Amino acid sequence: MLETKQLKYFVVSADCESFSEASKVLYTTQSNVSKVIAGLEKQLGYQLFQREKNGITLTSRGASFYNHASALVSQLEELEAESVDNKKGVVKISINPSSWFARHFSDYYAKNAKSGICYNIHTDTTENIVQRLRKMEDEVGFIYVFPERKLQFEYALKSYQLEFEKLGSVSGMLYFDIEDDYPFKRPDMEKILSSNLVQGEHDEYMECSNWTLNGKLLSDYPLEVAVTTNSDYIMNIMIKNNGLGNITSETFTAYEEGKGPGIKLKKRDGDITYGIIYNKNETMSKEAKKIVAYIRDIINS
């Protein structure tokens, strides 16, 4: 019977094209790797590698065996990771990039730090989060749904047997301050509308049109995207230190009149819906339900 160790040593050796390099990846010796591969070849009854001066290459039968072995190794690693997560009590959550959620999750964690739970927070687009929930990679997702994508979103929910619970509705906002940097330093309107922007990669807020400001389409203003990034840290630094703006959703934080971190935007098609998405065929863990309840209470307070 083939062993997991044999398959892993074989796959890594094939990927590295060298027993010596494979030994470094596997934290063992070259002689041990060679011994395991030789034993595997003897057990199979055919040669997997051609040994050459500059390394190793797969034989034709070795290449065929690799296709099956690599798939098995990947599946075994996924099962092992899942087993470790279950032992640790891992809660997997996906969210749209949101400093508002990050701040409140930080507060939640401070109150529950002794629970022994490991939290896995993944940030992504709404479309990708739907796919993650479909494949049950996460327990729950916190997402924004644009009005012009409502029909496609509802179709995905039905197709993948997912459930969506609305927590609230928001407009957009053109930010020029980090939300936590109170008191805010807001530039005058002329400077705001001639500024450059920093936006996320594959940013849904730029892909969706019909943003309006004071009844006028935002596209009519000379706003230009100067930086795109997948890093919230880069985005916040560029807003804070370089005077760039960022178009995203407003939060559920209440500000005094004229003292918010940016300018409110509207959409001609309606507000953006914020809520949670989960797989209706899976039971949400007690800890995931606690986080959902915590965010729900903040929005409703």
Summary of the structure (lengths in Angstrom):
residues: 301
radius of gyration: 25.6
end to end distance: 60.7
largest distance: 78.8
contacts: 830
relative contact order: 0.13
helix: 47%
strand: 25%
